[in-house]
């Protein structure tokens, strides 16, 4: 398996969605505001309403990009790595942060 998951962090208005739009044009599966409206309003990665879709995309060997403001926190950035490596056996998990220019 050679899938990639890109975790994108950034404050509102810094370009996360714009970057995801570019990735979508390059055939990436994109998940914006990943933790928004999570089950039980939980900040946990696996409680996202988009988690099942991410799982399906990973199973399809898709390149995936996941963005959320919560990933600005170091503990939140560590969470996708833990779940993706343990549950999906993902070989390439990368991170990016958006900054206003």
C-alpha positions in Angstrom: 0.0 0.0 0.0 1.4 3.4 -1.0 -1.3 5.8 0.3 -0.5 9.2 1.7 -2.4 11.2 4.3 -1.5 14.9 4.5 -2.6 16.6 7.7 -3.1 20.3 7.3 -3.2 22.8 10.2 -3.9 26.5 10.1 -6.0 29.3 11.5 -9.2 30.5 9.7 -8.5 32.3 6.5 -5.0 31.1 6.1 -5.5 29.0 2.9 -6.4 25.5 4.1 -9.4 25.2 1.9 -7.7 26.8 -1.1 -4.9 24.3 -0.8 -7.4 21.4 -0.5 -9.1 22.7 -3.7 -5.7 22.5 -5.5 -5.1 18.9 -4.2 -8.6 17.9 -5.3 -7.7 18.9 -8.9 -4.8 16.6 -8.5 -7.1 13.6 -7.6 -6.6 13.8 -3.9 -9.5 13.0 -1.6 -9.9 16.0 0.6 -11.6 16.4 4.0 -12.0 20.0 5.1 -12.9 21.0 8.7 -12.4 17.4 9.6 -13.5 17.7 13.2 -16.4 20.0 12.7 -19.7 18.7 14.0 -18.1 15.6 15.4 -20.1 12.9 17.2 -20.8 14.0 20.8 -19.0 17.2 19.9 -15.8 15.3 20.6 -12.3 16.6 19.6 -11.1 13.1 19.0 -9.9 12.2 15.5 -12.0 9.1 15.2 -15.2 10.8 16.3 -15.3 13.0 13.1 -18.4 12.5 11.0 -15.9 12.3 8.1 -13.9 9.4 9.6 -15.7 6.6 7.8 -15.2 8.4 4.5 -11.5 8.7 5.2 -11.3 5.0 6.1 -13.0 4.2 2.7 -10.6 6.4 0.8 -7.6 4.9 2.5 -8.9 1.4 1.7 -9.2 2.5 -2.0 -5.5 3.5 -1.8 -6.3 7.2 -2.3 -4.1 10.1 -1.4 -6.0 11.9 1.3 -5.6 15.4 2.8 -7.3 16.2 6.1 -7.5 19.8 7.3 -8.8 21.3 10.6 -7.9 24.3 12.8 -7.6 21.8 15.7 -4.5 20.4 14.2 -2.7 23.6 15.2 -2.4 22.0 18.7 0.5 19.5 18.9 -1.5 16.9 20.6 -4.1 17.1 17.9 -1.5 16.6 15.2 -0.2 13.5 16.9 -3.6 11.9 16.9 -4.0 11.3 13.1 -0.6 9.6 13.1 -1.5 7.3 15.9 -4.9 6.3 14.4 -3.7 6.0 10.8 -0.6 3.9 11.5 -2.4 1.7 14.0 -5.7 1.2 12.2 -4.9 1.8 8.5 -1.3 0.8 8.3 -0.6 3.9 6.4 3.0 4.2 5.1 3.2 7.9 4.5 1.7 10.4 6.9 2.8 14.0 6.3 2.0 17.3 7.9 1.6 20.9 6.6 0.7 24.1 8.1 -0.9 27.1 6.4 0.3 30.6 7.0 -1.1 33.9 5.8 1.3 35.7 3.5 
